[in-house]
Amino acid sequence: MMKYLMFILDQLNWVVIIILCLTLGLAPFAPPHILEKISMLMQGTLIRPLDWFDLLFHSLPWLLLIMKLVFRK
C-alpha cells in the first residue's frame, strides 16, 4: 500500500498540486472555505455529512502537497 502511494505521489507534478491548492484548496476565496471548515471542526459544529465531505474535498490538495514534501526523494 505504501509503495503504491509513493508511486502515485511521484507521478503527480508539483505544478499541478500547487494549482490545485490555489484553486480547489482555497475556493471560495473570500474567506477561504477550508478555514471555515477547520474552524467548525475545532468548535465541534462540523456535524453534517456534507460538511465532512466539504472539509475532505478542500483539504485533499493540501494533504497531497504535504505528503509530497514529506516523502520527496
CHARMM-style PDB file with segment names, atoms N, HN, CA, C and O in Angstrom:
ATOM      1  N   MET     1       0.821  -1.193   0.000  1.00  0.00      PROA
ATOM      2  CA  MET     1       0.000   0.000   0.000  1.00  0.00      PROA
ATOM      3  C   MET     1       0.870   1.265   0.000  1.00  0.00      PROA
ATOM      4  O   MET     1       0.594   2.207  -0.742  1.00  0.00      PROA
ATOM      5  N   MET     2       1.912   1.283   0.826  1.00  0.00      PROA
ATOM      6  HN  MET     2       2.136   0.517   1.428  1.00  0.00      PROA
ATOM      7  CA  MET     2       2.777   2.461   0.908  1.00  0.00      PROA
ATOM      8  C   MET     2       3.547   2.656  -0.392  1.00  0.00      PROA
ATOM      9  O   MET     2       3.757   3.790  -0.822  1.00  0.00      PROA
ATOM     10  N   LYS     3       3.972   1.557  -1.025  1.00  0.00      PROA
ATOM     11  HN  LYS     3       3.801   0.635  -0.675  1.00  0.00      PROA
ATOM     12  CA  LYS     3       4.675   1.677  -2.299  1.00  0.00      PROA
ATOM     13  C   LYS     3       3.759   2.261  -3.373  1.00  0.00      PROA
ATOM     14  O   LYS     3       4.194   3.058  -4.204  1.00  0.00      PROA
ATOM     15  N   TYR     4       2.501   1.863  -3.348  1.00  0.00      PROA
ATOM     16  HN  TYR     4       2.148   1.216  -2.673  1.00  0.00      PROA
ATOM     17  CA  TYR     4       1.528   2.377  -4.306  1.00  0.00      PROA
ATOM     18  C   TYR     4       1.302   3.871  -4.086  1.00  0.00      PROA
ATOM     19  O   TYR     4       1.222   4.633  -5.050  1.00  0.00      PROA
ATOM     20  N   LEU     5       1.199   4.293  -2.833  1.00  0.00      PROA
ATOM     21  HN  LEU     5       1.264   3.674  -2.051  1.00  0.00      PROA
ATOM     22  CA  LEU     5       1.037   5.701  -2.507  1.00  0.00      PROA
ATOM     23  C   LEU     5       2.249   6.503  -2.956  1.00  0.00      PROA
ATOM     24  O   LEU     5       2.106   7.591  -3.514  1.00  0.00      PROA
ATOM     25  N   MET     6       3.427   5.976  -2.717  1.00  0.00      PROA
ATOM     26  HN  MET     6       3.544   5.092  -2.264  1.00  0.00      PROA
ATOM     27  CA  MET     6       4.653   6.653  -3.143  1.00  0.00      PROA
ATOM     28  C   MET     6       4.707   6.767  -4.673  1.00  0.00      PROA
ATOM     29  O   MET     6       5.147   7.784  -5.209  1.00  0.00      PROA
ATOM     30  N   PHE     7       4.262   5.728  -5.362  1.00  0.00      PROA
ATOM     31  HN  PHE     7       3.905   4.902  -4.926  1.00  0.00      PROA
ATOM     32  CA  PHE     7       4.235   5.748  -6.815  1.00  0.00      PROA
ATOM     33  C   PHE     7       3.306   6.852  -7.316  1.00  0.00      PROA
ATOM     34  O   PHE     7       3.661   7.591  -8.235  1.00  0.00      PROA
ATOM     35  N   ILE     8       2.131   6.966  -6.723  1.00  0.00      PROA
ATOM     36  HN  ILE     8       1.844   6.366  -5.977  1.00  0.00      PROA
ATOM     37  CA  ILE     8       1.172   7.999  -7.116  1.00  0.00      PROA
ATOM     38  C   ILE     8       1.743   9.388  -6.843  1.00  0.00      PROA
ATOM     39  O   ILE     8       1.644  10.276  -7.689  1.00  0.00      PROA
ATOM     40  N   LEU     9       2.336   9.578  -5.676  1.00  0.00      PROA
ATOM     41  HN  LEU     9       2.417   8.857  -4.988  1.00  0.00      PROA
ATOM     42  CA  LEU     9       2.914  10.880  -5.346  1.00  0.00      PROA
ATOM     43  C   LEU     9       4.041  11.248  -6.306  1.00  0.00      PROA
ATOM     44  O   LEU     9       4.183  12.413  -6.678  1.00  0.00      PROA
ATOM     45  N   ASP    10       4.832  10.278  -6.702  1.00  0.00      PROA
ATOM     46  HN  ASP    10       4.717   9.331  -6.399  1.00  0.00      PROA
ATOM     47  CA  ASP    10       5.917  10.545  -7.648  1.00  0.00      PROA
ATOM     48  C   ASP    10       5.385  10.954  -9.021  1.00  0.00      PROA
ATOM     49  O   ASP    10       6.018  11.736  -9.730  1.00  0.00      PROA
ATOM     50  N   GLN    11       4.226  10.426  -9.388  1.00  0.00      PROA
ATOM     51  HN  GLN    11       3.712   9.790  -8.812  1.00  0.00      PROA
ATOM     52  CA  GLN    11       3.650  10.729 -10.695  1.00  0.00      PROA
ATOM     53  C   GLN    11       3.003  12.111 -10.747  1.00  0.00      PROA
ATOM     54  O   GLN    11       2.851  12.682 -11.827  1.00  0.00      PROA
ATOM     55  N   LEU    12       2.622  12.652  -9.593  1.00  0.00      PROA
ATOM     56  HN  LEU    12       2.745  12.188  -8.716  1.00  0.00      PROA
ATOM     57  CA  LEU    12       1.975  13.962  -9.559  1.00  0.00      PROA
ATOM     58  C   LEU    12       3.008  15.069  -9.742  1.00  0.00      PROA
ATOM     59  O   LEU    12       4.047  15.083  -9.084  1.00  0.00      PROA
ATOM     60  N   ASN    13       2.711  15.970 -10.624  1.00  0.00      PROA
ATOM     61  HN  ASN    13       1.866  15.958 -11.159  1.00  0.00      PROA
ATOM     62  CA  ASN    13       3.582  17.097 -10.926  1.00  0.00      PROA
ATOM     63  C   ASN    13       3.404  18.170  -9.855  1.00  0.00      PROA
ATOM     64  O   ASN    13       2.292  18.405  -9.383  1.00  0.00      PROA
ATOM     65  N   TRP    14       4.506  18.820  -9.475  1.00  0.00      PROA
ATOM     66  HN  TRP    14       5.409  18.629  -9.858  1.00  0.00      PROA
ATOM     67  CA  TRP    14       4.456  19.883  -8.471  1.00  0.00      PROA
ATOM     68  C   TRP    14       3.517  21.009  -8.895  1.00  0.00      PROA
ATOM     69  O   TRP    14       2.755  21.532  -8.082  1.00  0.00      PROA
ATOM     70  N   VAL    15       3.577  21.371 -10.157  1.00  0.00      PROA
ATOM     71  HN  VAL    15       4.196  20.946 -10.817  1.00  0.00      PROA
ATOM     72  CA  VAL    15       2.757  22.478 -10.659  1.00  0.00      PROA
ATOM     73  C   VAL    15       1.272  22.155 -10.511  1.00  0.00      PROA
ATOM     74  O   VAL    15       0.482  23.015 -10.122  1.00  0.00      PROA
ATOM     75  N   VAL    16       0.898  20.927 -10.819  1.00  0.00      PROA
ATOM     76  HN  VAL    16       1.540  20.229 -11.136  1.00  0.00      PROA
ATOM     77  CA  VAL    16      -0.498  20.514 -10.710  1.00  0.00      PROA
ATOM     78  C   VAL    16      -0.962  20.594  -9.259  1.00  0.00      PROA
ATOM     79  O   VAL    16      -2.054  21.091  -8.985  1.00  0.00      PROA
ATOM     80  N   ILE    17      -0.150  20.113  -8.338  1.00  0.00      PROA
ATOM     81  HN  ILE    17       0.737  19.709  -8.561  1.00  0.00      PROA
ATOM     82  CA  ILE    17      -0.526  20.148  -6.928  1.00  0.00      PROA
ATOM     83  C   ILE    17      -0.647  21.588  -6.433  1.00  0.00      PROA
ATOM     84  O   ILE    17      -1.575  21.908  -5.690  1.00  0.00      PROA
ATOM     85  N   ILE    18       0.261  22.444  -6.830  1.00  0.00      PROA
ATOM     86  HN  ILE    18       1.014  22.185  -7.434  1.00  0.00      PROA
ATOM     87  CA  ILE    18       0.195  23.846  -6.395  1.00  0.00      PROA
ATOM     88  C   ILE    18      -1.028  24.541  -6.982  1.00  0.00      PROA
ATOM     89  O   ILE    18      -1.686  25.318  -6.290  1.00  0.00      PROA
ATOM     90  N   ILE    19      -1.342  24.273  -8.243  1.00  0.00      PROA
ATOM     91  HN  ILE    19      -0.807  23.642  -8.805  1.00  0.00      PROA
ATOM     92  CA  ILE    19      -2.544  24.858  -8.845  1.00  0.00      PROA
ATOM     93  C   ILE    19      -3.794  24.348  -8.136  1.00  0.00      PROA
ATOM     94  O   ILE    19      -4.722  25.119  -7.893  1.00  0.00      PROA
ATOM     95  N   LEU    20      -3.829  23.066  -7.802  1.00  0.00      PROA
ATOM     96  HN  LEU    20      -3.075  22.439  -8.000  1.00  0.00      PROA
ATOM     97  CA  LEU    20      -4.967  22.524  -7.048  1.00  0.00      PROA
ATOM     98  C   LEU    20      -5.115  23.204  -5.693  1.00  0.00      PROA
ATOM     99  O   LEU    20      -6.228  23.519  -5.272  1.00  0.00      PROA
ATOM    100  N   CYS    21      -4.006  23.427  -5.017  1.00  0.00      PROA
ATOM    101  HN  CYS    21      -3.102  23.171  -5.358  1.00  0.00      PROA
ATOM    102  CA  CYS    21      -4.057  24.094  -3.709  1.00  0.00      PROA
ATOM    103  C   CYS    21      -4.581  25.520  -3.832  1.00  0.00      PROA
ATOM    104  O   CYS    21      -5.375  25.969  -3.006  1.00  0.00      PROA
ATOM    105  N   LEU    22      -4.137  26.224  -4.858  1.00  0.00      PROA
ATOM    106  HN  LEU    22      -3.492  25.860  -5.529  1.00  0.00      PROA
ATOM    107  CA  LEU    22      -4.539  27.622  -5.016  1.00  0.00      PROA
ATOM    108  C   LEU    22      -5.965  27.789  -5.532  1.00  0.00      PROA
ATOM    109  O   LEU    22      -6.587  28.828  -5.313  1.00  0.00      PROA
ATOM    110  N   THR    23      -6.480  26.781  -6.210  1.00  0.00      PROA
ATOM    111  HN  THR    23      -5.975  25.937  -6.389  1.00  0.00      PROA
ATOM    112  CA  THR    23      -7.846  26.885  -6.732  1.00  0.00      PROA
ATOM    113  C   THR    23      -8.822  26.129  -5.849  1.00  0.00      PROA
ATOM    114  O   THR    23      -9.620  26.740  -5.139  1.00  0.00      PROA
ATOM    115  N   LEU    24      -8.767  24.827  -5.886  1.00  0.00      PROA
ATOM    116  HN  LEU    24      -8.118  24.330  -6.463  1.00  0.00      PROA
ATOM    117  CA  LEU    24      -9.698  23.998  -5.120  1.00  0.00      PROA
ATOM    118  C   LEU    24      -9.471  24.122  -3.619  1.00  0.00      PROA
ATOM    119  O   LEU    24     -10.427  24.135  -2.844  1.00  0.00      PROA
ATOM    120  N   GLY    25      -8.219  24.213  -3.209  1.00  0.00      PROA
ATOM    121  HN  GLY    25      -7.442  24.202  -3.838  1.00  0.00      PROA
ATOM    122  CA  GLY    25      -7.903  24.278  -1.787  1.00  0.00      PROA
ATOM    123  C   GLY    25      -8.326  25.562  -1.111  1.00  0.00      PROA
ATOM    124  O   GLY    25      -8.577  25.574   0.094  1.00  0.00      PROA
ATOM    125  N   LEU    26      -8.410  26.648  -1.869  1.00  0.00      PROA
ATOM    126  HN  LEU    26      -8.205  26.638  -2.848  1.00  0.00      PROA
ATOM    127  CA  LEU    26      -8.781  27.938  -1.285  1.00  0.00      PROA
ATOM    128  C   LEU    26     -10.169  28.417  -1.706  1.00  0.00      PROA
ATOM    129  O   LEU    26     -10.660  29.402  -1.155  1.00  0.00      PROA
ATOM    130  N   ALA    27     -10.807  27.761  -2.651  1.00  0.00      PROA
ATOM    131  HN  ALA    27     -10.408  26.961  -3.098  1.00  0.00      PROA
ATOM    132  CA  ALA    27     -12.109  28.221  -3.143  1.00  0.00      PROA
ATOM    133  C   ALA    27     -13.193  28.034  -2.088  1.00  0.00      PROA
ATOM    134  O   ALA    27     -13.115  27.064  -1.334  1.00  0.00      PROA
ATOM    135  N   PRO    28     -14.172  28.876  -1.991  1.00  0.00      PROA
ATOM    136  CA  PRO    28     -14.219  30.247  -2.494  1.00  0.00      PROA
ATOM    137  C   PRO    28     -13.190  31.103  -1.774  1.00  0.00      PROA
ATOM    138  O   PRO    28     -12.800  30.810  -0.644  1.00  0.00      PROA
ATOM    139  N   PHE    29     -12.764  32.144  -2.429  1.00  0.00      PROA
ATOM    140  HN  PHE    29     -13.081  32.382  -3.347  1.00  0.00      PROA
ATOM    141  CA  PHE    29     -11.563  32.851  -1.999  1.00  0.00      PROA
ATOM    142  C   PHE    29     -11.758  33.867  -0.886  1.00  0.00      PROA
ATOM    143  O   PHE    29     -10.780  34.246  -0.241  1.00  0.00      PROA
ATOM    144  N   ALA    30     -12.963  34.317  -0.636  1.00  0.00      PROA
ATOM    145  HN  ALA    30     -13.758  34.009  -1.160  1.00  0.00      PROA
ATOM    146  CA  ALA    30     -13.151  35.335   0.405  1.00  0.00      PROA
ATOM    147  C   ALA    30     -14.304  34.950   1.318  1.00  0.00      PROA
ATOM    148  O   ALA    30     -15.449  35.154   0.916  1.00  0.00      PROA
ATOM    149  N   PRO    31     -14.103  34.428   2.470  1.00  0.00      PROA
ATOM    150  CA  PRO    31     -12.864  33.877   3.029  1.00  0.00      PROA
ATOM    151  C   PRO    31     -12.654  32.458   2.515  1.00  0.00      PROA
ATOM    152  O   PRO    31     -13.607  31.828   2.057  1.00  0.00      PROA
ATOM    153  N   PRO    32     -11.438  31.943   2.578  1.00  0.00      PROA
ATOM    154  CA  PRO    32     -11.206  30.564   2.123  1.00  0.00      PROA
ATOM    155  C   PRO    32     -12.095  29.571   2.880  1.00  0.00      PROA
ATOM    156  O   PRO    32     -12.154  29.570   4.110  1.00  0.00      PROA
ATOM    157  N   HSD    33     -12.772  28.744   2.115  1.00  0.00      PROA
ATOM    158  HN  HSD    33     -12.724  28.745   1.117  1.00  0.00      PROA
ATOM    159  CA  HSD    33     -13.743  27.793   2.667  1.00  0.00      PROA
ATOM    160  C   HSD    33     -13.085  26.797   3.619  1.00  0.00      PROA
ATOM    161  O   HSD    33     -13.700  26.373   4.598  1.00  0.00      PROA
ATOM    162  N   ILE    34     -11.856  26.430   3.340  1.00  0.00      PROA
ATOM    163  HN  ILE    34     -11.356  26.775   2.545  1.00  0.00      PROA
ATOM    164  CA  ILE    34     -11.154  25.459   4.174  1.00  0.00      PROA
ATOM    165  C   ILE    34     -10.966  25.994   5.590  1.00  0.00      PROA
ATOM    166  O   ILE    34     -11.026  25.231   6.554  1.00  0.00      PROA
ATOM    167  N   LEU    35     -10.739  27.300   5.723  1.00  0.00      PROA
ATOM    168  HN  LEU    35     -10.691  27.921   4.941  1.00  0.00      PROA
ATOM    169  CA  LEU    35     -10.584  27.893   7.056  1.00  0.00      PROA
ATOM    170  C   LEU    35     -11.889  27.821   7.844  1.00  0.00      PROA
ATOM    171  O   LEU    35     -11.884  27.575   9.050  1.00  0.00      PROA
ATOM    172  N   GLU    36     -13.001  28.039   7.153  1.00  0.00      PROA
ATOM    173  HN  GLU    36     -13.005  28.239   6.174  1.00  0.00      PROA
ATOM    174  CA  GLU    36     -14.310  27.929   7.804  1.00  0.00      PROA
ATOM    175  C   GLU    36     -14.557  26.497   8.290  1.00  0.00      PROA
ATOM    176  O   GLU    36     -15.047  26.294   9.401  1.00  0.00      PROA
ATOM    177  N   LYS    37     -14.224  25.524   7.472  1.00  0.00      PROA
ATOM    178  HN  LYS    37     -13.826  25.689   6.570  1.00  0.00      PROA
ATOM    179  CA  LYS    37     -14.447  24.119   7.844  1.00  0.00      PROA
ATOM    180  C   LYS    37     -13.519  23.689   8.971  1.00  0.00      PROA
ATOM    181  O   LYS    37     -13.932  22.937   9.854  1.00  0.00      PROA
ATOM    182  N   ILE    38     -12.282  24.150   8.956  1.00  0.00      PROA
ATOM    183  HN  ILE    38     -11.947  24.760   8.239  1.00  0.00      PROA
ATOM    184  CA  ILE    38     -11.361  23.825  10.056  1.00  0.00      PROA
ATOM    185  C   ILE    38     -11.854  24.466  11.348  1.00  0.00      PROA
ATOM    186  O   ILE    38     -11.768  23.863  12.417  1.00  0.00      PROA
ATOM    187  N   SER    39     -12.364  25.679  11.250  1.00  0.00      PROA
ATOM    188  HN  SER    39     -12.433  26.169  10.381  1.00  0.00      PROA
ATOM    189  CA  SER    39     -12.925  26.354  12.415  1.00  0.00      PROA
ATOM    190  C   SER    39     -14.124  25.582  12.964  1.00  0.00      PROA
ATOM    191  O   SER    39     -14.261  25.419  14.177  1.00  0.00      PROA
ATOM    192  N   MET    40     -14.984  25.114  12.074  1.00  0.00      PROA
ATOM    193  HN  MET    40     -14.873  25.247  11.089  1.00  0.00      PROA
ATOM    194  CA  MET    40     -16.138  24.311  12.502  1.00  0.00      PROA
ATOM    195  C   MET    40     -15.680  23.020  13.178  1.00  0.00      PROA
ATOM    196  O   MET    40     -16.277  22.589  14.165  1.00  0.00      PROA
ATOM    197  N   LEU    41     -14.636  22.411  12.656  1.00  0.00      PROA
ATOM    198  HN  LEU    41     -14.152  22.760  11.854  1.00  0.00      PROA
ATOM    199  CA  LEU    41     -14.102  21.188  13.240  1.00  0.00      PROA
ATOM    200  C   LEU    41     -13.587  21.442  14.657  1.00  0.00      PROA
ATOM    201  O   LEU    41     -13.841  20.654  15.567  1.00  0.00      PROA
ATOM    202  N   MET    42     -12.866  22.545  14.833  1.00  0.00      PROA
ATOM    203  HN  MET    42     -12.660  23.185  14.094  1.00  0.00      PROA
ATOM    204  CA  MET    42     -12.314  22.882  16.152  1.00  0.00      PROA
ATOM    205  C   MET    42     -13.415  23.215  17.164  1.00  0.00      PROA
ATOM    206  O   MET    42     -13.269  22.941  18.355  1.00  0.00      PROA
ATOM    207  N   GLN    43     -14.517  23.806  16.689  1.00  0.00      PROA
ATOM    208  HN  GLN    43     -14.636  24.029  15.721  1.00  0.00      PROA
ATOM    209  CA  GLN    43     -15.621  24.176  17.567  1.00  0.00      PROA
ATOM    210  C   GLN    43     -16.574  23.017  17.832  1.00  0.00      PROA
ATOM    211  O   GLN    43     -17.422  23.097  18.721  1.00  0.00      PROA
ATOM    212  N   GLY    44     -16.436  21.950  17.067  1.00  0.00      PROA
ATOM    213  HN  GLY    44     -15.747  21.885  16.345  1.00  0.00      PROA
ATOM    214  CA  GLY    44     -17.312  20.802  17.241  1.00  0.00      PROA
ATOM    215  C   GLY    44     -18.648  20.947  16.534  1.00  0.00      PROA
ATOM    216  O   GLY    44     -19.595  20.228  16.854  1.00  0.00      PROA
ATOM    217  N   THR    45     -18.743  21.863  15.580  1.00  0.00      PROA
ATOM    218  HN  THR    45     -17.974  22.447  15.320  1.00  0.00      PROA
ATOM    219  CA  THR    45     -20.004  22.074  14.860  1.00  0.00      PROA
ATOM    220  C   THR    45     -19.992  21.459  13.460  1.00  0.00      PROA
ATOM    221  O   THR    45     -20.915  21.685  12.677  1.00  0.00      PROA
ATOM    222  N   LEU    46     -18.985  20.705  13.150  1.00  0.00      PROA
ATOM    223  HN  LEU    46     -18.236  20.521  13.786  1.00  0.00      PROA
ATOM    224  CA  LEU    46     -18.894  20.035  11.847  1.00  0.00      PROA
ATOM    225  C   LEU    46     -19.623  18.702  11.972  1.00  0.00      PROA
ATOM    226  O   LEU    46     -18.998  17.674  12.233  1.00  0.00      PROA
ATOM    227  N   ILE    47     -20.949  18.714  11.787  1.00  0.00      PROA
ATOM    228  HN  ILE    47     -21.457  19.549  11.575  1.00  0.00      PROA
ATOM    229  CA  ILE    47     -21.730  17.515  12.068  1.00  0.00      PROA
ATOM    230  C   ILE    47     -22.444  16.939  10.848  1.00  0.00      PROA
ATOM    231  O   ILE    47     -22.697  15.735  10.797  1.00  0.00      PROA
ATOM    232  N   ARG    48     -22.766  17.766   9.880  1.00  0.00      PROA
ATOM    233  HN  ARG    48     -22.560  18.744   9.921  1.00  0.00      PROA
ATOM    234  CA  ARG    48     -23.472  17.254   8.704  1.00  0.00      PROA
ATOM    235  C   ARG    48     -22.510  16.494   7.793  1.00  0.00      PROA
ATOM    236  O   ARG    48     -21.350  16.886   7.664  1.00  0.00      PROA
ATOM    237  N   PRO    49     -22.964  15.422   7.162  1.00  0.00      PROA
ATOM    238  CA  PRO    49     -22.098  14.678   6.239  1.00  0.00      PROA
ATOM    239  C   PRO    49     -21.562  15.554   5.101  1.00  0.00      PROA
ATOM    240  O   PRO    49     -20.432  15.365   4.650  1.00  0.00      PROA
ATOM    241  N   LEU    50     -22.369  16.506   4.643  1.00  0.00      PROA
ATOM    242  HN  LEU    50     -23.286  16.660   5.010  1.00  0.00      PROA
ATOM    243  CA  LEU    50     -21.913  17.399   3.584  1.00  0.00      PROA
ATOM    244  C   LEU    50     -20.727  18.247   4.042  1.00  0.00      PROA
ATOM    245  O   LEU    50     -19.806  18.502   3.266  1.00  0.00      PROA
ATOM    246  N   ASP    51     -20.751  18.679   5.295  1.00  0.00      PROA
ATOM    247  HN  ASP    51     -21.499  18.472   5.926  1.00  0.00      PROA
ATOM    248  CA  ASP    51     -19.633  19.455   5.833  1.00  0.00      PROA
ATOM    249  C   ASP    51     -18.361  18.622   5.894  1.00  0.00      PROA
ATOM    250  O   ASP    51     -17.281  19.125   5.585  1.00  0.00      PROA
ATOM    251  N   TRP    52     -18.472  17.350   6.290  1.00  0.00      PROA
ATOM    252  HN  TRP    52     -19.350  16.942   6.541  1.00  0.00      PROA
ATOM    253  CA  TRP    52     -17.307  16.467   6.339  1.00  0.00      PROA
ATOM    254  C   TRP    52     -16.744  16.241   4.940  1.00  0.00      PROA
ATOM    255  O   TRP    52     -15.530  16.263   4.738  1.00  0.00      PROA
ATOM    256  N   PHE    53     -17.647  16.023   3.967  1.00  0.00      PROA
ATOM    257  HN  PHE    53     -18.633  16.005   4.131  1.00  0.00      PROA
ATOM    258  CA  PHE    53     -17.209  15.848   2.587  1.00  0.00      PROA
ATOM    259  C   PHE    53     -16.516  17.115   2.090  1.00  0.00      PROA
ATOM    260  O   PHE    53     -15.480  17.050   1.429  1.00  0.00      PROA
ATOM    261  N   ASP    54     -17.101  18.262   2.415  1.00  0.00      PROA
ATOM    262  HN  ASP    54     -17.944  18.314   2.952  1.00  0.00      PROA
ATOM    263  CA  ASP    54     -16.532  19.542   2.008  1.00  0.00      PROA
ATOM    264  C   ASP    54     -15.139  19.749   2.598  1.00  0.00      PROA
ATOM    265  O   ASP    54     -14.234  20.218   1.909  1.00  0.00      PROA
ATOM    266  N   LEU    55     -14.968  19.402   3.866  1.00  0.00      PROA
ATOM    267  HN  LEU    55     -15.703  19.021   4.426  1.00  0.00      PROA
ATOM    268  CA  LEU    55     -13.660  19.503   4.501  1.00  0.00      PROA
ATOM    269  C   LEU    55     -12.646  18.606   3.786  1.00  0.00      PROA
ATOM    270  O   LEU    55     -11.530  19.034   3.492  1.00  0.00      PROA
ATOM    271  N   LEU    56     -13.032  17.385   3.514  1.00  0.00      PROA
ATOM    272  HN  LEU    56     -13.939  17.037   3.753  1.00  0.00      PROA
ATOM    273  CA  LEU    56     -12.146  16.455   2.811  1.00  0.00      PROA
ATOM    274  C   LEU    56     -11.819  16.959   1.402  1.00  0.00      PROA
ATOM    275  O   LEU    56     -10.670  16.899   0.966  1.00  0.00      PROA
ATOM    276  N   PHE    57     -12.833  17.453   0.699  1.00  0.00      PROA
ATOM    277  HN  PHE    57     -13.767  17.502   1.054  1.00  0.00      PROA
ATOM    278  CA  PHE    57     -12.681  17.921  -0.673  1.00  0.00      PROA
ATOM    279  C   PHE    57     -11.718  19.107  -0.763  1.00  0.00      PROA
ATOM    280  O   PHE    57     -10.874  19.154  -1.658  1.00  0.00      PROA
ATOM    281  N   HSD    58     -11.843  20.058   0.157  1.00  0.00      PROA
ATOM    282  HN  HSD    58     -12.529  20.020   0.884  1.00  0.00      PROA
ATOM    283  CA  HSD    58     -10.992  21.244   0.114  1.00  0.00      PROA
ATOM    284  C   HSD    58      -9.616  21.013   0.747  1.00  0.00      PROA
ATOM    285  O   HSD    58      -8.680  21.765   0.475  1.00  0.00      PROA
ATOM    286  N   SER    59      -9.487  19.994   1.577  1.00  0.00      PROA
ATOM    287  HN  SER    59     -10.248  19.383   1.798  1.00  0.00      PROA
ATOM    288  CA  SER    59      -8.195  19.741   2.215  1.00  0.00      PROA
ATOM    289  C   SER    59      -7.337  18.735   1.439  1.00  0.00      PROA
ATOM    290  O   SER    59      -6.135  18.634   1.687  1.00  0.00      PROA
ATOM    291  N   LEU    60      -7.922  18.009   0.527  1.00  0.00      PROA
ATOM    292  HN  LEU    60      -8.898  18.091   0.326  1.00  0.00      PROA
ATOM    293  CA  LEU    60      -7.172  16.993  -0.224  1.00  0.00      PROA
ATOM    294  C   LEU    60      -5.962  17.569  -0.969  1.00  0.00      PROA
ATOM    295  O   LEU    60      -4.890  16.968  -0.900  1.00  0.00      PROA
ATOM    296  N   PRO    61      -6.075  18.698  -1.676  1.00  0.00      PROA
ATOM    297  CA  PRO    61      -4.870  19.232  -2.336  1.00  0.00      PROA
ATOM    298  C   PRO    61      -3.766  19.582  -1.341  1.00  0.00      PROA
ATOM    299  O   PRO    61      -2.588  19.361  -1.623  1.00  0.00      PROA
ATOM    300  N   TRP    62      -4.134  20.123  -0.184  1.00  0.00      PROA
ATOM    301  HN  TRP    62      -5.091  20.303   0.045  1.00  0.00      PROA
ATOM    302  CA  TRP    62      -3.135  20.480   0.830  1.00  0.00      PROA
ATOM    303  C   TRP    62      -2.482  19.222   1.408  1.00  0.00      PROA
ATOM    304  O   TRP    62      -1.280  19.211   1.674  1.00  0.00      PROA
ATOM    305  N   LEU    63      -3.267  18.171   1.601  1.00  0.00      PROA
ATOM    306  HN  LEU    63      -4.244  18.180   1.386  1.00  0.00      PROA
ATOM    307  CA  LEU    63      -2.698  16.914   2.096  1.00  0.00      PROA
ATOM    308  C   LEU    63      -1.728  16.314   1.083  1.00  0.00      PROA
ATOM    309  O   LEU    63      -0.676  15.792   1.455  1.00  0.00      PROA
ATOM    310  N   LEU    64      -2.085  16.390  -0.195  1.00  0.00      PROA
ATOM    311  HN  LEU    64      -2.939  16.813  -0.497  1.00  0.00      PROA
ATOM    312  CA  LEU    64      -1.181  15.897  -1.240  1.00  0.00      PROA
ATOM    313  C   LEU    64       0.122  16.695  -1.257  1.00  0.00      PROA
ATOM    314  O   LEU    64       1.203  16.122  -1.398  1.00  0.00      PROA
ATOM    315  N   LEU    65       0.019  18.011  -1.114  1.00  0.00      PROA
ATOM    316  HN  LEU    65      -0.859  18.477  -1.000  1.00  0.00      PROA
ATOM    317  CA  LEU    65       1.210  18.856  -1.090  1.00  0.00      PROA
ATOM    318  C   LEU    65       2.105  18.510   0.097  1.00  0.00      PROA
ATOM    319  O   LEU    65       3.321  18.393  -0.055  1.00  0.00      PROA
ATOM    320  N   ILE    66       1.515  18.347   1.263  1.00  0.00      PROA
ATOM    321  HN  ILE    66       0.528  18.442   1.387  1.00  0.00      PROA
ATOM    322  CA  ILE    66       2.295  17.999   2.462  1.00  0.00      PROA
ATOM    323  C   ILE    66       2.941  16.637   2.307  1.00  0.00      PROA
ATOM    324  O   ILE    66       4.110  16.458   2.651  1.00  0.00      PROA
ATOM    325  N   MET    67       2.184  15.667   1.789  1.00  0.00      PROA
ATOM    326  HN  MET    67       1.234  15.812   1.510  1.00  0.00      PROA
ATOM    327  CA  MET    67       2.730  14.324   1.607  1.00  0.00      PROA
ATOM    328  C   MET    67       3.871  14.342   0.585  1.00  0.00      PROA
ATOM    329  O   MET    67       4.884  13.667   0.769  1.00  0.00      PROA
ATOM    330  N   LYS    68       3.703  15.110  -0.483  1.00  0.00      PROA
ATOM    331  HN  LYS    68       2.880  15.658  -0.632  1.00  0.00      PROA
ATOM    332  CA  LYS    68       4.765  15.184  -1.498  1.00  0.00      PROA
ATOM    333  C   LYS    68       6.020  15.833  -0.924  1.00  0.00      PROA
ATOM    334  O   LYS    68       7.136  15.436  -1.259  1.00  0.00      PROA
ATOM    335  N   LEU    69       5.838  16.834  -0.056  1.00  0.00      PROA
ATOM    336  HN  LEU    69       4.931  17.157   0.216  1.00  0.00      PROA
ATOM    337  CA  LEU    69       7.001  17.462   0.595  1.00  0.00      PROA
ATOM    338  C   LEU    69       7.692  16.510   1.560  1.00  0.00      PROA
ATOM    339  O   LEU    69       8.921  16.454   1.603  1.00  0.00      PROA
ATOM    340  N   VAL    70       6.924  15.771   2.324  1.00  0.00      PROA
ATOM    341  HN  VAL    70       5.926  15.816   2.289  1.00  0.00      PROA
ATOM    342  CA  VAL    70       7.496  14.878   3.339  1.00  0.00      PROA
ATOM    343  C   VAL    70       8.180  13.676   2.705  1.00  0.00      PROA
ATOM    344  O   VAL    70       9.265  13.281   3.132  1.00  0.00      PROA
ATOM    345  N   PHE    71       7.553  13.093   1.691  1.00  0.00      PROA
ATOM    346  HN  PHE    71       6.672  13.414   1.345  1.00  0.00      PROA
ATOM    347  CA  PHE    71       8.059  11.855   1.114  1.00  0.00      PROA
ATOM    348  C   PHE    71       8.860  12.045  -0.158  1.00  0.00      PROA
ATOM    349  O   PHE    71       9.079  11.086  -0.897  1.00  0.00      PROA
ATOM    350  N   ARG    72       9.305  13.278  -0.431  1.00  0.00      PROA
ATOM    351  HN  ARG    72       9.127  14.057   0.169  1.00  0.00      PROA
ATOM    352  CA  ARG    72      10.062  13.500  -1.667  1.00  0.00      PROA
ATOM    353  C   ARG    72      11.414  12.802  -1.612  1.00  0.00      PROA
ATOM    354  O   ARG    72      11.967  12.553  -0.541  1.00  0.00      PROA
ATOM    355  N   LYS    73      11.917  12.502  -2.771  1.00  0.00      PROA
ATOM    356  HN  LYS    73      11.468  12.704  -3.641  1.00  0.00      PROA
ATOM    357  CA  LYS    73      13.191  11.786  -2.855  1.00  0.00      PROA
ATOM    358  C   LYS    73      14.337  12.734  -2.890  1.00  0.00      PROA
ATOM    359  OT1 LYS    73      15.490  12.306  -2.961  1.00  0.00      PROA
TER     360      LYS     73
END
